[in-house]
Amino acid sequence: MWVGGRLVPVEYRRHHRARRYVLRLHPDGTARVSLPPRGSLRAAREFAERQTGWLARQLARLESRPAPDRRWQDGSTFRFRGQPVRLQVVEDAAGRRARFADQELPVPPDLTDLRSAIEAHLRRTAAEELPPRVLALAAQAGLEVKRVTIRDQRSRWGSCSRHGVISLNWRLVQMPESVRDYVIWHELMHRRELNHSARFWRQVAAVCPDFEQARRWLHAHGEELR
């Protein structure tokens, strides 16, 4: 959608609890319109078009904010398994290493921004931990999963294809275990309901009774992981 001479990506998503059309602008400059269960995509698009003035003001406010420092250096903090952890860089006869929580990895001596190295380590951790967890929960629910892939998704925590391929964001290792499992259960329940209907959410609630609490954590802290 064009807003003030710029193209703004808009995602339309039906929400089982929505009572009206709601437009939100995300920090990355993308917009989302939530539709009520019986709402139409055409009406949602017309609603979004009527909000271009509001979107333009929100975009201007977003662009006026100072850019966050995304570098990870000695003393930086980020989340790991749900908790804020502090990055410590040590250098001795054994070489230069980065430490956080119970993790340690070697880093190049001339690398000042360690974010790429730490994220690569977290992606490897996700690739080791997440597929077995998916398969364990799938077996518990009597569901078949064809394959599990780990991806670097910017706008989604996970997805499930109609053929049974589960894709998960590597950043799940930065979440509490309960929130990680909610995301996995969410995608697994799409093996039964490939939609977000009321019946789908009943399936989620049956296997993950505390899913609303997990959703609140994602709403409160999800942007920290982007």
Secondary structure, 3 states (H helix, E strand, C coil): CEECCEECCEEEEECCCCCCCEEEECCCCCEEEEECCCCCHHHHHHHHHHCHHHHHHHHHHHHHCCCCCCCCCCCCEEEECCEEEECEEEEECCEEEEEECCEEEECCCCCCCCHHHHHHHHHHHHHHHHHHHHHHHHHHHCCCCCEEEEECCCCCCEEECCCCEEEEEHHHHHCCHHHHHHHHHHHHHCCCCCCCCHHHHHHHHHHCCCHHHHHHHHHHHHHHHC
